[in-house]
Amino acid sequence: MPDGEKHLTVTILSAVSEIEAAEWDACAGTDNPFIRHAFVDAMERSGSACSRTGWLPRHLAVRDGEGRLLAAAPLYLKSHSFGEYVFDWSWAQAYERAGGKYYPKLQCAVPFTPVTGPRLLVHPAEDGQRLRRVLASSMIDLARRLGVSSAHVTFPTEAEYDGLGEAGYLQRLGSQYHWRNQGYGSFEDFLGQLSSRKRKQIRKERDAVARSGVSLSTLVGGDVKARHWDVFHAFYQATVDRKWGRAYVNRAFFEELSASVLADSVVLVWAEADGEPLGAAFNMLGADTLYGRTWGGGGGRQVDFLHFEACYYRALDFAIAHGLARVEAGAQGEHKVSRGYLPVPTYSAHWIADPGLAEPVARYLAHERAMVAEDMAEQAMEGPFRKG
């Protein structure tokens, strides 16, 4: 505990369920579904994020002398770097080649969720700057006490990123592709803002799906039944297997999510033909944003452009119809730019104990930040929107 903060108590928790949901959400807010108590709890209760999968909960809770929760942070002791979407494999390999031990490490994150949102959670009635400093220093203190190599905060807000830099964390810049609603009244309004070539391409893709005989529907909240999750998870697993990936989330997670207060935040785009499911896109609804999470496809029939229709265009339809400010379609994917999703910055912060690793990583990150910023500017200039 830093000087001047002795009256506060920082507790290390082995599950988010050790904090009351109302207490956690009072600090986290309710705009972003992924940092809500129910989402993190579903990850842990389902066994998707647990010691067996390499995500050992070590959440921080800051309380005052009367026991009131003032701040918290989702924190895990990790034995690998899977499911983070901010890649530090090369750091780990370099450190271990030099004789160091990179794992375990501390990771402040929402498991398997590359979505920007608050990570240093502070009750709005409290001194946010002060308590975020307490959380940042407490992560370093815990890392030192455990003897681990590092502590990482992934996908924080820009304000948190700036504060973590002031607290001595190395700063990393990344990017994703988001769509912003410019007050469109319809999908055609959106298309009208694109260059002729891009507009024609999107119409061609949507028309191809419409002519294919595939039926698409958007299921929200209670419309999503157990049978949909059964099929979706099988498709998700099949998609992961085809791409030589790793299935991070198990079937039980979706059951936990549907039984929670976040059930109404589920938006599932469902595709089928002649009663046979072909694929589905899983989204979550926030206060003003639709978050695209996962695509699963595995039906016997392959349909050109179905992935784009289900994951991107139906998401835009939903956002326009519901007056949402933006659609975030997840990590990676430069192909999203031609479909109206433009680059935006994402952030992460990293404290590394050994100066022998921290110094070269700091030099690398300075160079990387400049390259990412330049690349984002070029992609924005080459975007699909009409010039002028």
N, C-alpha and C positions, 0 to 999 in steps of 0.2 A: 504494500500500500504506500503510495507516495506521501511525502510530508504534507501536512495540512488536511489529510483525508482520513485520519485515524478513527474518526467517529463512524465511518462507514464500514460495513462488513461485506467482503466478497466471498461468495460461496461457490464451490465447484460442484456441479450436479451431474449425476450419471444418467439422467433422462429428462426430457423436457416436461414429462408428466409430473415431475417433482415441483413444478411451479403451476399454480392455478391458471387456467386458460385466460380468465378475465384479467389477471395481473399481467401476464405476458403480453396480451393483446393491447392492454392500456399503454404499454411501452412501444409495441411494434406498430400500432395503428391497424386499420382494417382495409386500407386502399389496395395493398399488394397482398394477394392471397398466399404467396409462397412463404412469407415470413410469419404468417399467422400460426398460432399455437397448434391448430388442428392439422395443418399441413405437415409441420415438423413432427408432430406426434404420430401421424399416419405413417410417415417414413420409418419411425422407430418401432412402433407397435407391430408393423407388418414384417419387421425383420429385414427391410430393404436397407436401412442404415443402422448398423449395429456392430458389435465387436467382430462378429463372424465375417462380415463383409468389409471389414477394415475401417469402419466409421464408429469409433468408440466415443459416445457422448461425454463431453467435459464442459457443459454449458456454464457460463458465468452469470451469477445473480448478485446484484449490488443492492443492499438494504441499508436503511438508516437505523438509528438506535431504537426506533419503535417497531422495527420489523417490516416496514413498508418497502415494497420493491420499487426502486428508483430507476434501475437500468438492468439490462441483460444482453447477452450475446450468444448466438448459436455457435458452439465451438466443439470440435471433434479432434481426437487423437487419431491420426491416420497412419496406416502402414503401407500406403501406396499413393499414387497420384491419379487414380481413375475417378471419373465422374466429377471433375472439377472445371474443365473447359478453359483453364488458364494453364498452359503447359509448362511444367518445370522439370520434365524428364531429363533434359540436357544438364541442368544444374545438379540433379541427383547423381547422374552418371559421372560427371566431372569430379564431384566431391568424393564419391566412392572410389574412383580410380586413384585419387590422391590419398586414400587411406581413411577417409572420414566415413561417418555413418549418417546418411541423410534421413532415413526413416527410423522411428516414427517422427512425425511433425505435427504441429497444431494447425488446424484449418478452421477458420471462421467463415462459415458458408451455409447455404441451404443445400443439402445433398442433391446432386444430379440436376441442378437447376441454374442454368446460366442466365439469370434474370437480375438486372440491376434493382436494388432495393436496399432499405436500411439493414445494416448488420450490427451496428452499435446502437442498441435500442434503448431509448431514454423516454421516461414519462414526460409528456409535454408540459407539465406544471413545474418541472425541475430545470436546473441549469444544464442544458444540453452540452455545451462546450466542456464544462468541468467534468461531467460524468463520462463523456466519450474519452476524455483523457484518462480517466480511471480505468475504463475498460481496455484501452490500448496498452497502458502500462501493466495492467493485470495479466494480459496475455503474455507479455514479455517475462514478467515475474514467474508465471506458471511454466513457460518454456524453460527458463533457467532452472527452476526447481526440479523439473522432470528430466533435465539434461538432454532435451531434444535439440535438433539442429536449427529449427526455424518455426516461425508463426506466420500465417498467411491469411489475408482477408480478401476474399474474391467477390466481385460484383457489388461493392459498396456504392453508395451515392457519391456524387462529386464532392459534396461538402465533407463527408467522412474521409474520402480519399485525401483531400487537402489536409485535414486534421491529422491523419495518420502519417503523412509526410512530415509534418511539424513534430510528430512524436518520435521520429527517427526511422520510420519504415521506408523501405525503398518503394518507389512508385512505378507502376507498370500501366501502360496505355494499350487498350485493345479496341476492337470495333465490332459492331453487329449491324444488321440491316433492319430498319424499322420503317413502317408506313405511317404517314401522318395524314389525318383527315383535315382537309382544307375547307370544311363546311359543305362537302358534297351531298347533293340530294339523292343521288343514284350512282350506280356503277358507271353508267354512261357519262355522267358529269366528270368522274375521275378520268375515264378514257379520253374525254375531250381535252384534257390538259397534257396528253402525251403527244410525242411526235407521231406523224402518220405511220411510219414503219412499225413502231412499237405498238401502236393502237391496233393495227392490222394483225400483228402477230398474236396479241392476246385474244382478239376476237376469233382468230383461227383456232387457237387452242381450246377456247370455251365451246366453240361450235363443234369441234371434233368430239368432245365429251358428250355434248347434247345429242349428237347423231348416233352415238354408240349404243344407245338404249340403256345406259347406266342411270339409275335413279339415285339422286343425292338428297339427303334430308339433314337438317341441323337439329340435333337433340340437345335439350337444355335441362339441367337439373334432374327433376324426377322423371323426365322422359327416358333417361338412361337407366336401363335395367341390368340385372345381373347377367342376363344372356348377352347383352351388348359387351359388357366387360369381358366375359368369357372369350368371345370371338376376337375382340380387340387385342387382348393380351396374347392370344395365340398368334395373331398377325404381327404384333410387335416383336414377339420372340422370333418368328420366322424372318422378319426383316433384319433383325440383328444377326441372326445366323448367316444370312446371305451375304452380309457385309463384313463378316469376320469381326463383329463387335462384341460387346458384353452387355447382357441384359441387366440393367441396374435395378429396375423396379419389378417386384413380384406381383402376382395376381392379388395377394392379400392387401396390397397398398390401395388398390382401387376400391376394394370393399370397405376399407377403413375410411377412405375419402368420402364415399357415398353415404356413410353413416354419420358423417360429421356435419358441423355447421357450414362447411364449404360445399356441400352437395349441390346447392343451387348455383355455384360458380362453375360447374362443369359444362363445357360446350363440346359436343362430340359430332363431327361431320361424318355422316354414315353413307357409304356407297354400296349399292347392290344392284344386281341384274337378275331378273326372273326369280327373285326371292333368294338368290345366293349372295352373301356378303362378299365384297371384293376388297374393301379396305376402309379405314377410318382415321380421322385426324383428331387428336385429343388436344383441347384448348382449355385454358382457365380464364375466367372473367374477373378483372379487377374493377376498381372504381371508374376508371376512364379508359381502360386498355384491355384488349383481347390478347392473351399470351398463347401463341402456338407452341405446343410442347412436343408432341410425338406423333409420327405417322406409322401406321401399321398396315401392310398389304400382304396378302397371301392367298387370295382367291385363285382359282384355276385359270381365270381369264385376265390377260394383260390389256389395259386400255391406255392408249396414248394420251398423255397430258392429264391423266386422272390425279396424279400426285399434285400437280400445280393447281388444279381446280379445287381439290379438297382442302389443301393446306393453305393456299394463298388467296385465291379469288373468292371462295366462300367466306373466308375470314374477313375480307374487305366488305363483302355484301352484309355480313353481320354487323360489322363496325359502323357502316353507313346507316343501316336501318336503326341502330340503337344509339346513334349520336356519340360514339366513342371517339376519343381523341387520336388513338393510334392502335396499330397492330404490331406486336413484336413477334417475329417468326423464329426466334431461337438463334443458336450459334451458327456461324459460318455460312457459306452459300453465296458466292458472288453473283450467281444466276438470279438472285432476288432483285438486283439493281434494275434490270430491264423490266421488272414487273412492278416498279414503283416503290420498292423498299430501299431507302437510301442509308448510307453509312452514318452511324452515330458512335460516339466514344463510349467505351466501357472501361472500368477501372479495377485495379487490384493493388494491394500493398503487402510488402514482404519484409519481415524482420529476420535476419540471418545472424546466428550467434558468432560464427567463426569469421573474423575479418578476412581470412585467406579465401573464403568463398564470397563474402559480401562485397568486397571491393571489385572483383571482375564482373559480378552480376550487376552492380551499380553502373559500371561503364557500359555494359551491354544494354541495359535498360534505357540509358540516355540516348544511345544510338537508335534503339528500337522505337522510342517515343517519336522521334523525328520522322522515321520512316513510316510509321502508322499514320501520323498526321498528314504527311504528304500523300500517301495512298488514298486516304479518305477524301482529301480535297480533289484528287484526280477523278475518283469514282463519282463524286457529286457532280462534277462538271460534265461527265459523260453520261449522266443519268438519262432516263427516258422522257423527261418532261420537255415540252416545247420551249425553246430558247426565247427570252424576251417576253 
